[in-house]
Amino acid sequence: MKKETLIQIVLGTVGGLIFSVGMCMCLIPEWDLFWPGVVACVLGVLILLPIYPMYRKEHPRTPLHVEKTTLAAILSGLVGCLLLGIGMSLALTQTGKVFLLLGIVIGMAGILVLALSYPVYLYFFSKK
């Protein structure tokens, strides 16, 4: 294992942990640590940033383009994740049966979009 690879692994692990703890500090209201959480998130991102130039230095010939089929699958997965998260948030944080039902419906739509990500990829791939 190269020294650069070990450094990337350590930076990724430490930066990811600090970022995720910062997000928890921001998003859990019982902790009352919003601004220290923002600082921890920024610190985690700053630790994660040097990984990309190190990777590009090791793999200079790797193409940077993304095919349309992959982009379509990624976007449909992203939309599905966002819909599922919005639905879960509505169902779990808001009070009232209307928000619960709305959250369930939106979450189910997100699950449907996520389930269709791979068929979308195959559809665009077969058109290629």
N, CA, C and O atoms as a GROMACS GRO file, in nm:
protein
  512
    1MET      N    1   0.085  -0.118   0.000
    1MET     CA    2   0.000   0.000   0.000
    1MET      C    3   0.090   0.124   0.000
    1MET      O    4   0.187   0.133   0.075
    2LYS      N    5   0.054   0.217  -0.085
    2LYS     CA    6   0.131   0.341  -0.092
    2LYS      C    7   0.100   0.430   0.027
    2LYS      O    8  -0.004   0.420   0.090
    3LYS      N    9   0.195   0.518   0.054
    3LYS     CA   10   0.175   0.613   0.164
    3LYS      C   11   0.058   0.707   0.135
    3LYS      O   12  -0.018   0.742   0.225
    4GLU      N   13   0.044   0.748   0.008
    4GLU     CA   14  -0.064   0.839  -0.028
    4GLU      C   15  -0.201   0.774  -0.009
    4GLU      O   16  -0.296   0.839   0.033
    5THR      N   17  -0.209   0.644  -0.039
    5THR     CA   18  -0.335   0.574  -0.022
    5THR      C   19  -0.373   0.565   0.125
    5THR      O   20  -0.489   0.584   0.160
    6LEU      N   21  -0.276   0.537   0.210
    6LEU     CA   22  -0.302   0.532   0.354
    6LEU      C   23  -0.345   0.669   0.406
    6LEU      O   24  -0.435   0.678   0.490
    7ILE      N   25  -0.282   0.774   0.356
    7ILE     CA   26  -0.320   0.909   0.398
    7ILE      C   27  -0.462   0.940   0.353
    7ILE      O   28  -0.539   1.001   0.428
    8GLN      N   29  -0.500   0.898   0.232
    8GLN     CA   30  -0.636   0.919   0.184
    8GLN      C   31  -0.738   0.844   0.269
    8GLN      O   32  -0.845   0.896   0.299
    9ILE      N   33  -0.704   0.723   0.309
    9ILE     CA   34  -0.795   0.645   0.393
    9ILE      C   35  -0.814   0.711   0.528
    9ILE      O   36  -0.926   0.722   0.578
   10VAL      N   37  -0.704   0.756   0.588
   10VAL     CA   38  -0.712   0.821   0.719
   10VAL      C   39  -0.789   0.952   0.710
   10VAL      O   40  -0.875   0.980   0.793
   11LEU      N   41  -0.758   1.034   0.608
   11LEU     CA   42  -0.829   1.160   0.591
   11LEU      C   43  -0.978   1.138   0.566
   11LEU      O   44  -1.062   1.209   0.621
   12GLY      N   45  -1.011   1.039   0.484
   12GLY     CA   46  -1.151   1.010   0.457
   12GLY      C   47  -1.226   0.964   0.580
   12GLY      O   48  -1.340   1.005   0.604
   13THR      N   49  -1.162   0.880   0.659
   13THR     CA   50  -1.228   0.830   0.780
   13THR      C   51  -1.246   0.941   0.883
   13THR      O   52  -1.355   0.960   0.936
   14VAL      N   53  -1.139   1.013   0.912
   14VAL     CA   54  -1.146   1.119   1.014
   14VAL      C   55  -1.239   1.231   0.968
   14VAL      O   56  -1.323   1.277   1.045
   15GLY      N   57  -1.224   1.275   0.842
   15GLY     CA   58  -1.309   1.382   0.792
   15GLY      C   59  -1.455   1.343   0.788
   15GLY      O   60  -1.542   1.423   0.822
   16GLY      N   61  -1.483   1.219   0.747
   16GLY     CA   62  -1.622   1.172   0.744
   16GLY      C   63  -1.683   1.164   0.883
   16GLY      O   64  -1.799   1.200   0.902
   17LEU      N   65  -1.606   1.116   0.980
   17LEU     CA   66  -1.657   1.108   1.117
   17LEU      C   67  -1.684   1.246   1.176
   17LEU      O   68  -1.788   1.269   1.238
   18ILE      N   69  -1.590   1.338   1.156
   18ILE     CA   70  -1.610   1.474   1.209
   18ILE      C   71  -1.729   1.541   1.141
   18ILE      O   72  -1.808   1.608   1.206
   19PHE      N   73  -1.742   1.523   1.010
   19PHE     CA   74  -1.856   1.581   0.938
   19PHE      C   75  -1.987   1.522   0.988
   19PHE      O   76  -2.083   1.596   1.009
   20SER      N   77  -1.993   1.390   1.006
   20SER     CA   78  -2.119   1.328   1.048
   20SER      C   79  -2.155   1.366   1.191
   20SER      O   80  -2.273   1.385   1.222
   21VAL      N   81  -2.057   1.376   1.279
   21VAL     CA   82  -2.087   1.421   1.416
   21VAL      C   83  -2.135   1.566   1.414
   21VAL      O   84  -2.226   1.602   1.489
   22GLY      N   85  -2.075   1.649   1.329
   22GLY     CA   86  -2.120   1.787   1.316
   22GLY      C   87  -2.263   1.795   1.266
   22GLY      O   88  -2.341   1.878   1.312
   23MET      N   89  -2.299   1.708   1.170
   23MET     CA   90  -2.437   1.705   1.122
   23MET      C   91  -2.532   1.664   1.232
   23MET      O   92  -2.641   1.720   1.245
   24CYS      N   93  -2.492   1.566   1.313
   24CYS     CA   94  -2.577   1.526   1.426
   24CYS      C   95  -2.593   1.641   1.525
   24CYS      O   96  -2.701   1.664   1.578
   25MET      N   97  -2.484   1.714   1.549
   25MET     CA   98  -2.491   1.828   1.640
   25MET      C   99  -2.586   1.933   1.587
   25MET      O  100  -2.657   1.998   1.664
   26CYS      N  101  -2.589   1.951   1.456
   26CYS     CA  102  -2.677   2.052   1.396
   26CYS      C  103  -2.823   2.008   1.398
   26CYS      O  104  -2.912   2.090   1.420
   27LEU      N  105  -2.849   1.881   1.375
   27LEU     CA  106  -2.984   1.837   1.347
   27LEU      C  107  -3.058   1.778   1.466
   27LEU      O  108  -3.179   1.754   1.457
   28ILE      N  109  -2.991   1.754   1.577
   28ILE     CA  110  -3.060   1.703   1.695
   28ILE      C  111  -3.085   1.821   1.789
   28ILE      O  112  -2.992   1.870   1.854
   29PRO      N  113  -3.211   1.866   1.798
   29PRO     CA  114  -3.238   1.988   1.875
   29PRO      C  115  -3.216   1.971   2.025
   29PRO      O  116  -3.192   2.070   2.094
   30GLU      N  117  -3.224   1.850   2.076
   30GLU     CA  118  -3.203   1.830   2.219
   30GLU      C  119  -3.060   1.860   2.261
   30GLU      O  120  -3.036   1.896   2.377
   31TRP      N  121  -2.967   1.848   2.170
   31TRP     CA  122  -2.828   1.875   2.203
   31TRP      C  123  -2.801   2.024   2.215
   31TRP      O  124  -2.711   2.064   2.290
   32ASP      N  125  -2.877   2.107   2.143
   32ASP     CA  126  -2.860   2.252   2.144
   32ASP      C  127  -2.716   2.292   2.109
   32ASP      O  128  -2.656   2.375   2.177
   33LEU      N  129  -2.663   2.232   2.003
   33LEU     CA  130  -2.525   2.257   1.959
   33LEU      C  131  -2.520   2.292   1.811
   33LEU      O  132  -2.436   2.239   1.738
   34PHE      N  133  -2.608   2.379   1.766
   34PHE     CA  134  -2.616   2.407   1.623
   34PHE      C  135  -2.487   2.469   1.570
   34PHE      O  136  -2.428   2.417   1.476
   35TRP      N  137  -2.441   2.579   1.630
   35TRP     CA  138  -2.324   2.649   1.576
   35TRP      C  139  -2.194   2.570   1.595
   35TRP      O  140  -2.111   2.571   1.504
   36PRO      N  141  -2.173   2.502   1.708
   36PRO     CA  142  -2.056   2.413   1.711
   36PRO      C  143  -2.065   2.300   1.607
   36PRO      O  144  -1.963   2.254   1.556
   37GLY      N  145  -2.187   2.258   1.577
   37GLY     CA  146  -2.205   2.158   1.473
   37GLY      C  147  -2.168   2.210   1.336
   37GLY      O  148  -2.108   2.138   1.256
   38VAL      N  149  -2.202   2.335   1.308
   38VAL     CA  150  -2.164   2.396   1.180
   38VAL      C  151  -2.012   2.402   1.169
   38VAL      O  152  -1.955   2.373   1.064
   39VAL      N  153  -1.947   2.441   1.278
   39VAL     CA  154  -1.800   2.447   1.278
   39VAL      C  155  -1.741   2.308   1.255
   39VAL      O  156  -1.644   2.294   1.180
   40ALA      N  157  -1.799   2.205   1.318
   40ALA     CA  158  -1.750   2.069   1.299
   40ALA      C  159  -1.771   2.023   1.155
   40ALA      O  160  -1.685   1.955   1.099
   41CYS      N  161  -1.884   2.058   1.095
   41CYS     CA  162  -1.909   2.022   0.956
   41CYS      C  163  -1.808   2.086   0.862
   41CYS      O  164  -1.753   2.020   0.774
   42VAL      N  165  -1.783   2.212   0.882
   42VAL     CA  166  -1.686   2.283   0.798
   42VAL      C  167  -1.547   2.222   0.817
   42VAL      O  168  -1.473   2.204   0.720
   43LEU      N  169  -1.510   2.189   0.941
   43LEU     CA  170  -1.382   2.127   0.967
   43LEU      C  171  -1.373   1.991   0.899
   43LEU      O  172  -1.269   1.956   0.843
   44GLY      N  173  -1.481   1.912   0.903
   44GLY     CA  174  -1.482   1.783   0.835
   44GLY      C  175  -1.465   1.797   0.685
   44GLY      O  176  -1.391   1.719   0.624
   45VAL      N  177  -1.531   1.895   0.625
   45VAL     CA  178  -1.517   1.918   0.481
   45VAL      C  179  -1.374   1.961   0.447
   45VAL      O  180  -1.318   1.918   0.347
   46LEU      N  181  -1.316   2.046   0.531
   46LEU     CA  182  -1.178   2.091   0.508
   46LEU      C  183  -1.080   1.975   0.517
   46LEU      O  184  -0.979   1.973   0.447
   47ILE      N  185  -1.109   1.879   0.603
   47ILE     CA  186  -1.023   1.761   0.611
   47ILE      C  187  -1.041   1.672   0.489
   47ILE      O  188  -0.946   1.608   0.443
   48LEU      N  189  -1.164   1.666   0.435
   48LEU     CA  190  -1.192   1.582   0.319
   48LEU      C  191  -1.141   1.641   0.187
   48LEU      O  192  -1.115   1.566   0.093
   49LEU      N  193  -1.126   1.772   0.178
   49LEU     CA  194  -1.089   1.837   0.053
   49LEU      C  195  -0.955   1.791  -0.007
   49LEU      O  196  -0.948   1.775  -0.129
   50PRO      N  197  -0.850   1.769   0.070
   50PRO     CA  198  -0.722   1.730   0.008
   50PRO      C  199  -0.722   1.592  -0.058
   50PRO      O  200  -0.627   1.558  -0.129
   51ILE      N  201  -0.824   1.514  -0.035
   51ILE     CA  202  -0.826   1.379  -0.093
   51ILE      C  203  -0.835   1.385  -0.245
   51ILE      O  204  -0.769   1.307  -0.314
   52TYR      N  205  -0.915   1.476  -0.298
   52TYR     CA  206  -0.935   1.482  -0.443
   52TYR      C  207  -0.806   1.513  -0.519
   52TYR      O  208  -0.774   1.442  -0.614
   53PRO      N  209  -0.730   1.617  -0.482
   53PRO     CA  210  -0.605   1.641  -0.557
   53PRO      C  211  -0.505   1.526  -0.543
   53PRO      O  212  -0.431   1.497  -0.637
   54MET      N  213  -0.504   1.461  -0.427
   54MET     CA  214  -0.414   1.347  -0.411
   54MET      C  215  -0.455   1.233  -0.504
   54MET      O  216  -0.369   1.168  -0.564
   55TYR      N  217  -0.584   1.209  -0.516
   55TYR     CA  218  -0.632   1.105  -0.605
   55TYR      C  219  -0.601   1.138  -0.751
   55TYR      O  220  -0.556   1.052  -0.826
   56ARG      N  221  -0.624   1.262  -0.790
   56ARG     CA  222  -0.597   1.303  -0.929
   56ARG      C  223  -0.449   1.294  -0.962
   56ARG      O  224  -0.413   1.266  -1.076
   57LYS      N  225  -0.362   1.316  -0.862
   57LYS     CA  226  -0.219   1.305  -0.884
   57LYS      C  227  -0.181   1.160  -0.909
   57LYS      O  228  -0.094   1.132  -0.992
   58GLU      N  229  -0.244   1.066  -0.839
   58GLU     CA  230  -0.214   0.924  -0.856
   58GLU      C  231  -0.275   0.866  -0.982
   58GLU      O  232  -0.217   0.775  -1.042
   59HIS      N  233  -0.390   0.916  -1.025
   59HIS     CA  234  -0.461   0.862  -1.141
   59HIS      C  235  -0.486   0.973  -1.243
   59HIS      O  236  -0.600   1.016  -1.260
   60PRO      N  237  -0.381   1.021  -1.310
   60PRO     CA  238  -0.400   1.136  -1.400
   60PRO      C  239  -0.473   1.102  -1.529
   60PRO      O  240  -0.531   1.192  -1.590
   61ARG      N  241  -0.473   0.980  -1.573
   61ARG     CA  242  -0.534   0.945  -1.702
   61ARG      C  243  -0.680   0.902  -1.691
   61ARG      O  244  -0.741   0.866  -1.792
   62THR      N  245  -0.735   0.903  -1.573
   62THR     CA  246  -0.874   0.864  -1.555
   62THR      C  247  -0.964   0.970  -1.619
   62THR      O  248  -0.952   1.088  -1.586
   63PRO      N  249  -1.054   0.929  -1.708
   63PRO     CA  250  -1.142   1.029  -1.772
   63PRO      C  251  -1.240   1.089  -1.671
   63PRO      O  252  -1.286   1.022  -1.578
   64LEU      N  253  -1.270   1.216  -1.692
   64LEU     CA  254  -1.358   1.286  -1.601
   64LEU      C  255  -1.501   1.297  -1.653
   64LEU      O  256  -1.585   1.358  -1.587
   65HIS      N  257  -1.530   1.241  -1.769
   65HIS     CA  258  -1.665   1.253  -1.825
   65HIS      C  259  -1.757   1.147  -1.765
   65HIS      O  260  -1.713   1.039  -1.725
   66VAL      N  261  -1.884   1.179  -1.761
   66VAL     CA  262  -1.986   1.088  -1.712
   66VAL      C  263  -2.082   1.062  -1.828
   66VAL      O  264  -2.129   1.155  -1.893
   67GLU      N  265  -2.112   0.936  -1.851
   67GLU     CA  266  -2.203   0.902  -1.960
   67GLU      C  267  -2.345   0.943  -1.924
   67GLU      O  268  -2.380   0.956  -1.807
   68LYS      N  269  -2.427   0.965  -2.026
   68LYS     CA  270  -2.565   1.007  -2.003
   68LYS      C  271  -2.646   0.902  -1.929
   68LYS      O  272  -2.734   0.936  -1.849
   69THR      N  273  -2.617   0.774  -1.954
   69THR     CA  274  -2.691   0.668  -1.886
   69THR      C  275  -2.662   0.670  -1.735
   69THR      O  276  -2.752   0.656  -1.653
   70THR      N  277  -2.536   0.688  -1.701
   70THR     CA  278  -2.499   0.693  -1.560
   70THR      C  279  -2.556   0.817  -1.494
   70THR      O  280  -2.604   0.810  -1.381
   71LEU      N  281  -2.553   0.929  -1.564
   71LEU     CA  282  -2.608   1.052  -1.510
   71LEU      C  283  -2.758   1.041  -1.486
   71LEU      O  284  -2.808   1.090  -1.386
   72ALA      N  285  -2.830   0.977  -1.577
   72ALA     CA  286  -2.974   0.959  -1.560
   72ALA      C  287  -3.003   0.870  -1.438
   72ALA      O  288  -3.096   0.899  -1.362
   73ALA      N  289  -2.926   0.765  -1.420
   73ALA     CA  290  -2.947   0.677  -1.305
   73ALA      C  291  -2.913   0.749  -1.175
   73ALA      O  292  -2.984   0.733  -1.075
   74ILE      N  293  -2.807   0.826  -1.174
   74ILE     CA  294  -2.768   0.900  -1.054
   74ILE      C  295  -2.874   1.003  -1.018
   74ILE      O  296  -2.912   1.017  -0.902
   75LEU      N  297  -2.923   1.076  -1.118
   75LEU     CA  298  -3.025   1.178  -1.091
   75LEU      C  299  -3.156   1.117  -1.043
   75LEU      O  300  -3.220   1.171  -0.953
   76SER      N  301  -3.196   1.004  -1.102
   76SER     CA  302  -3.319   0.942  -1.054
   76SER      C  303  -3.301   0.888  -0.912
   76SER      O  304  -3.394   0.893  -0.832
   77GLY      N  305  -3.184   0.835  -0.881
   77GLY     CA  306  -3.157   0.792  -0.744
   77GLY      C  307  -3.156   0.907  -0.645
   77GLY      O  308  -3.205   0.895  -0.533
   78LEU      N  309  -3.099   1.020  -0.687
   78LEU     CA  310  -3.095   1.138  -0.602
   78LEU      C  311  -3.236   1.191  -0.575
   78LEU      O  312  -3.269   1.225  -0.462
   79VAL      N  313  -3.318   1.199  -0.678
   79VAL     CA  314  -3.456   1.245  -0.661
   79VAL      C  315  -3.532   1.149  -0.570
   79VAL      O  316  -3.608   1.193  -0.483
   80GLY      N  317  -3.512   1.019  -0.589
   80GLY     CA  318  -3.579   0.921  -0.504
   80GLY      C  319  -3.538   0.933  -0.358
   80GLY      O  320  -3.622   0.925  -0.269
   81CYS      N  321  -3.408   0.953  -0.334
   81CYS     CA  322  -3.361   0.970  -0.196
   81CYS      C  323  -3.419   1.096  -0.132
   81CYS      O  324  -3.458   1.094  -0.016
   82LEU      N  325  -3.426   1.204  -0.208
   82LEU     CA  326  -3.482   1.327  -0.154
   82LEU      C  327  -3.631   1.311  -0.123
   82LEU      O  328  -3.678   1.358  -0.019
   83LEU      N  329  -3.704   1.246  -0.212
   83LEU     CA  330  -3.847   1.224  -0.186
   83LEU      C  331  -3.868   1.134  -0.064
   83LEU      O  332  -3.955   1.161   0.019
   84LEU      N  333  -3.788   1.030  -0.054
   84LEU     CA  334  -3.800   0.941   0.061
   84LEU      C  335  -3.767   1.015   0.190
   84LEU      O  336  -3.835   0.996   0.291
   85GLY      N  337  -3.664   1.098   0.188
   85GLY     CA  338  -3.628   1.176   0.308
   85GLY      C  339  -3.735   1.277   0.345
   85GLY      O  340  -3.764   1.295   0.463
   86ILE      N  341  -3.793   1.344   0.247
   86ILE     CA  342  -3.900   1.439   0.275
   86ILE      C  343  -4.020   1.367   0.335
   86ILE      O  344  -4.081   1.416   0.431
   87GLY      N  345  -4.054   1.252   0.279
   87GLY     CA  346  -4.167   1.176   0.331
   87GLY      C  347  -4.142   1.128   0.474
   87GLY      O  348  -4.232   1.136   0.558
   88MET      N  349  -4.022   1.080   0.501
   88MET     CA  350  -3.991   1.036   0.638
   88MET      C  351  -3.994   1.153   0.734
   88MET      O  352  -4.042   1.140   0.847
   89SER      N  353  -3.943   1.266   0.691
   89SER     CA  354  -3.943   1.384   0.777
   89SER      C  355  -4.084   1.429   0.809
   89SER      O  356  -4.115   1.459   0.924
   90LEU      N  357  -4.169   1.433   0.710
   90LEU     CA  358  -4.308   1.471   0.734
   90LEU      C  359  -4.378   1.372   0.827
   90LEU      O  360  -4.452   1.412   0.917
   91ALA      N  361  -4.356   1.243   0.804
   91ALA     CA  362  -4.425   1.142   0.883
   91ALA      C  363  -4.376   1.138   1.028
   91ALA      O  364  -4.454   1.108   1.119
   92LEU      N  365  -4.249   1.168   1.050
   92LEU     CA  366  -4.193   1.150   1.183
   92LEU      C  367  -4.186   1.277   1.268
   92LEU      O  368  -4.179   1.268   1.390
   93THR      N  369  -4.187   1.393   1.205
   93THR     CA  370  -4.167   1.514   1.284
   93THR      C  371  -4.292   1.599   1.300
   93THR      O  372  -4.306   1.670   1.399
   94GLN      N  373  -4.383   1.592   1.205
   94GLN     CA  374  -4.502   1.676   1.212
   94GLN      C  375  -4.614   1.602   1.286
   94GLN      O  376  -4.618   1.479   1.290
   95THR      N  377  -4.702   1.679   1.345
   95THR     CA  378  -4.814   1.618   1.416
   95THR      C  379  -4.939   1.626   1.330
   95THR      O  380  -4.956   1.721   1.254
   96GLY      N  381  -5.024   1.529   1.343
   96GLY     CA  382  -5.149   1.526   1.268
   96GLY      C  383  -5.151   1.414   1.167
   96GLY      O  384  -5.047   1.373   1.115
   97LYS      N  385  -5.271   1.364   1.142
   97LYS     CA  386  -5.286   1.252   1.051
   97LYS      C  387  -5.261   1.291   0.906
   97LYS      O  388  -5.216   1.210   0.826
   98VAL      N  389  -5.289   1.418   0.873
   98VAL     CA  390  -5.269   1.463   0.735
   98VAL      C  391  -5.121   1.458   0.699
   98VAL      O  392  -5.085   1.409   0.592
   99PHE      N  393  -5.034   1.507   0.789
   99PHE     CA  394  -4.890   1.504   0.762
   99PHE      C  395  -4.838   1.361   0.760
   99PHE      O  396  -4.748   1.329   0.682
  100LEU      N  397  -4.893   1.275   0.846
  100LEU     CA  398  -4.852   1.136   0.846
  100LEU      C  399  -4.885   1.069   0.713
  100LEU      O  400  -4.801   1.002   0.654
  101LEU      N  401  -5.007   1.087   0.665
  101LEU     CA  402  -5.047   1.028   0.538
  101LEU      C  403  -4.971   1.089   0.420
  101LEU      O  404  -4.930   1.018   0.329
  102LEU      N  405  -4.951   1.221   0.424
  102LEU     CA  406  -4.875   1.287   0.318
  102LEU      C  407  -4.731   1.238   0.317
  102LEU      O  408  -4.673   1.214   0.211
  103GLY      N  409  -4.673   1.222   0.435
  103GLY     CA  410  -4.537   1.171   0.445
  103GLY      C  411  -4.525   1.028   0.392
  103GLY      O  412  -4.427   0.994   0.326
  104ILE      N  413  -4.625   0.946   0.422
  104ILE     CA  414  -4.623   0.808   0.373
  104ILE      C  415  -4.634   0.806   0.221
  104ILE      O  416  -4.563   0.729   0.155
  105VAL      N  417  -4.721   0.887   0.166
  105VAL     CA  418  -4.739   0.890   0.020
  105VAL      C  419  -4.612   0.940  -0.048
  105VAL      O  420  -4.568   0.882  -0.147
  106ILE      N  421  -4.553   1.048   0.003
  106ILE     CA  422  -4.430   1.101  -0.057
  106ILE      C  423  -4.316   1.001  -0.042
  106ILE      O  424  -4.238   0.983  -0.135
  107GLY      N  425  -4.306   0.936   0.074
  107GLY     CA  426  -4.203   0.835   0.094
  107GLY      C  427  -4.219   0.717   0.000
  107GLY      O  428  -4.120   0.665  -0.051
  108MET      N  429  -4.342   0.674  -0.022
  108MET     CA  430  -4.366   0.563  -0.115
  108MET      C  431  -4.330   0.605  -0.258
  108MET      O  432  -4.277   0.524  -0.334
  109ALA      N  433  -4.357   0.729  -0.294
  109ALA     CA  434  -4.316   0.778  -0.426
  109ALA      C  435  -4.164   0.776  -0.438
  109ALA      O  436  -4.110   0.741  -0.543
  110GLY      N  437  -4.095   0.814  -0.331
  110GLY     CA  438  -3.949   0.809  -0.331
  110GLY      C  439  -3.896   0.668  -0.346
  110GLY      O  440  -3.800   0.645  -0.419
  111ILE      N  441  -3.959   0.573  -0.278
  111ILE     CA  442  -3.919   0.433  -0.291
  111ILE      C  443  -3.942   0.384  -0.434
  111ILE      O  444  -3.861   0.309  -0.488
  112LEU      N  445  -4.053   0.426  -0.494
  112LEU     CA  446  -4.081   0.388  -0.633
  112LEU      C  447  -3.975   0.443  -0.728
  112LEU      O  448  -3.928   0.372  -0.817
  113VAL      N  449  -3.939   0.570  -0.710
  113VAL     CA  450  -3.836   0.630  -0.796
  113VAL      C  451  -3.702   0.559  -0.775
  113VAL      O  452  -3.630   0.534  -0.872
  114LEU      N  453  -3.669   0.525  -0.650
  114LEU     CA  454  -3.545   0.452  -0.624
  114LEU      C  455  -3.547   0.314  -0.688
  114LEU      O  456  -3.446   0.269  -0.742
  115ALA      N  457  -3.661   0.248  -0.683
  115ALA     CA  458  -3.671   0.115  -0.743
  115ALA      C  459  -3.660   0.123  -0.895
  115ALA      O  460  -3.618   0.026  -0.959
  116LEU      N  461  -3.697   0.235  -0.953
  116LEU     CA  462  -3.691   0.250  -1.098
  116LEU      C  463  -3.557   0.304  -1.148
  116LEU      O  464  -3.539   0.320  -1.269
  117SER      N  465  -3.464   0.331  -1.060
  117SER     CA  466  -3.334   0.385  -1.103
  117SER      C  467  -3.260   0.289  -1.195
  117SER      O  468  -3.209   0.330  -1.298
  118TYR      N  469  -3.254   0.164  -1.158
  118TYR     CA  470  -3.184   0.067  -1.242
  118TYR      C  471  -3.255   0.043  -1.375
  118TYR      O  472  -3.188   0.038  -1.478
  119PRO      N  473  -3.388   0.026  -1.378
  119PRO     CA  474  -3.453   0.015  -1.509
  119PRO      C  475  -3.434   0.139  -1.597
  119PRO      O  476  -3.424   0.128  -1.719
  120VAL      N  477  -3.428   0.258  -1.536
  120VAL     CA  478  -3.399   0.380  -1.613
  120VAL      C  479  -3.260   0.370  -1.674
  120VAL      O  480  -3.241   0.406  -1.791
  121TYR      N  481  -3.165   0.322  -1.597
  121TYR     CA  482  -3.029   0.304  -1.647
  121TYR      C  483  -3.028   0.206  -1.764
  121TYR      O  484  -2.967   0.233  -1.868
  122LEU      N  485  -3.095   0.092  -1.748
  122LEU     CA  486  -3.099  -0.007  -1.855
  122LEU      C  487  -3.169   0.047  -1.980
  122LEU      O  488  -3.127   0.016  -2.091
  123TYR      N  489  -3.273   0.126  -1.962
  123TYR     CA  490  -3.345   0.183  -2.076
  123TYR      C  491  -3.254   0.275  -2.156
  123TYR      O  492  -3.246   0.264  -2.278
  124PHE      N  493  -3.185   0.366  -2.086
  124PHE     CA  494  -3.096   0.457  -2.157
  124PHE      C  495  -2.974   0.385  -2.213
  124PHE      O  496  -2.921   0.425  -2.317
  125PHE      N  497  -2.931   0.280  -2.146
  125PHE     CA  498  -2.815   0.204  -2.193
  125PHE      C  499  -2.849   0.128  -2.321
  125PHE      O  500  -2.766   0.116  -2.411
  126SER      N  501  -2.973   0.077  -2.329
  126SER     CA  502  -3.012   0.002  -2.449
  126SER      C  503  -3.032   0.097  -2.568
  126SER      O  504  -3.018   0.055  -2.683
  127LYS      N  505  -3.066   0.223  -2.542
  127LYS     CA  506  -3.082   0.322  -2.651
  127LYS      C  507  -2.948   0.361  -2.710
  127LYS      O  508  -2.941   0.409  -2.823
  128LYS      N  509  -2.840   0.341  -2.634
  128LYS     CA  510  -2.706   0.386  -2.675
  128LYS      C  511  -2.661   0.313  -2.794
  128LYS      O  512  -2.550   0.338  -2.843
   0.00000   0.00000   0.00000
